[in-house]
């Protein structure tokens, strides 16, 4: 019995190459099921994500599987079932994850999971990740903590000055 030669259509090769090039340079990917969302809702979601330097792209599962495999990411076949959109970020991932979970409260959007720093996250782990503070929030908290002792010294010196001046 002769083996059948599989011919891959040229436009499919180009689509996979284009997707691979688009995903190259990104290490974090969030996979979502967008089934039931209207065009207006997807547009609003993309607008919110774009403000956080993120892209929300609807992909064919096989194309995404091949592209991600060529980028040597962990295998995510379980996440690439049903209608799938990939969200990837040109910066910090946390704000985009927060936007996705915030929008999922009011839209029929379901976060399936993701790849963050080379580790596969299931939906529960992604939700827990979305509740962590962002890098900027952590920096602000640290700066507030560092500023507090100096601020208290100023308050004490000001109170002492007022006491000497007889303003109290």
C-alpha positions in Angstrom: 0.0 0.0 0.0 1.5 3.3 -1.1 1.8 6.1 1.5 -0.2 9.2 0.8 1.7 12.4 0.6 0.2 15.2 2.6 0.1 18.5 0.8 0.0 21.6 3.0 -1.6 24.5 1.4 0.6 27.6 1.0 -1.7 30.0 2.8 -1.6 27.8 5.9 2.1 27.8 5.9 2.1 31.6 5.6 -0.5 31.9 8.4 1.5 29.8 10.8 4.8 31.7 9.9 3.0 35.0 10.4 1.6 33.9 13.8 5.0 32.5 14.9 6.6 35.8 14.0 3.9 37.7 15.9 4.3 35.6 19.0 8.1 35.6 18.9 9.6 37.7 21.7 6.8 37.1 24.1 7.0 34.7 26.9 3.5 35.1 28.5 0.3 34.0 26.8 -3.2 34.0 28.1 -5.8 31.8 26.4 -9.5 32.7 26.5 -12.8 31.4 25.2 -14.6 34.3 23.6 -17.8 32.3 22.5 -20.9 34.4 22.9 -19.2 37.8 22.8 -20.5 40.4 20.4 -18.3 42.5 18.1 -18.8 45.5 20.4 -17.7 43.5 23.4 -14.6 42.2 21.7 -13.8 45.7 20.5 -14.1 47.1 24.0 -11.9 44.3 25.4 -9.3 44.9 22.8 -9.4 48.6 23.6 -8.9 48.0 27.3 -6.0 45.5 26.6 -4.3 47.9 24.1 -4.2 50.5 26.9 -2.1 47.9 28.8 0.2 47.1 25.8 -1.6 43.8 25.2 -3.0 42.2 22.0 -6.1 40.0 21.9 -6.0 37.8 18.8 -8.4 35.1 17.7 -6.5 32.1 16.3 -7.0 28.7 14.8 -6.0 26.1 17.4 -3.8 24.1 15.1 -2.0 27.2 13.9 -1.4 28.3 17.5 -0.3 24.8 18.5 2.3 24.7 15.7 3.5 28.3 16.3 3.8 27.8 20.1 5.6 24.5 19.5 8.1 26.2 17.2 8.7 28.8 20.0 9.5 25.9 22.4 6.8 26.8 24.9 5.3 24.2 27.2 2.6 22.1 25.5 -0.8 23.6 25.9 -3.0 21.3 23.9 -5.6 21.2 26.7 -6.0 25.0 26.5 -6.4 25.0 22.7 -9.8 23.4 22.5 -12.9 25.3 21.2 -12.9 28.9 20.1 -9.6 30.3 21.4 -8.1 33.8 21.6 -4.5 34.4 22.7 -3.6 37.5 24.6 0.1 38.5 24.7 1.7 41.5 26.2 4.6 43.9 25.3 5.5 44.5 28.9 4.1 43.5 32.3 1.5 40.7 32.0 -0.3 41.4 35.3 -2.5 44.4 34.1 -3.7 42.4 31.1 -4.7 39.5 33.2 -6.5 41.8 35.6 -8.4 43.4 32.6 -9.4 39.9 31.3 -10.8 38.8 34.6 -12.5 42.2 35.2 -14.2 42.0 31.7 -15.1 38.4 32.3 -17.4 39.5 35.1 -19.7 41.4 32.6 -19.0 39.5 29.4 -19.2 35.9 28.3 -15.5 35.6 28.4 -13.7 32.7 30.0 -10.0 32.6 30.7 -8.9 29.0 30.0 -5.4 29.4 31.4 -2.0 30.6 30.2 1.7 30.4 30.1 3.5 32.8 32.5 7.3 32.7 32.6 7.3 29.3 31.0 4.9 27.7 33.5 1.4 26.5 32.6 -1.4 28.2 34.6 -4.8 26.6 34.9 -7.9 28.9 35.3 -7.8 28.9 39.1 -4.1 29.7 39.1 -4.7 32.5 36.6 -7.4 34.0 38.8 -5.1 33.9 41.8 -2.4 35.5 39.7 -4.9 38.3 38.7 -5.4 39.2 42.3 -1.8 39.9 43.0 -0.6 43.5 43.0 1.1 44.8 39.8 4.7 45.9 39.8 3.8 49.6 40.0 1.5 48.9 43.0 4.3 47.1 44.7 6.7 49.9 44.0 4.2 52.5 45.4 3.7 50.4 48.5 7.5 50.1 49.0 8.0 53.8 48.5 5.2 54.6 51.0 6.9 52.3 53.5 10.3 53.9 52.9 8.8 57.4 53.2 6.9 56.8 56.5 9.9 57.1 59.0 11.1 60.3 57.4 7.6 61.7 57.4 7.2 61.0 61.1 10.4 62.7 61.9 9.1 65.8 60.1 5.9 65.6 62.1 7.8 65.4 65.4 10.1 68.3 64.5 7.1 70.4 63.4 5.3 69.7 66.7 8.5 70.6 68.7 8.8 73.8 66.7 5.2 74.7 67.4 5.7 74.0 71.1 8.8 76.2 71.3 7.0 79.0 69.4 4.0 78.7 71.8 1.5 78.0 69.0 -0.2 75.1 70.9 
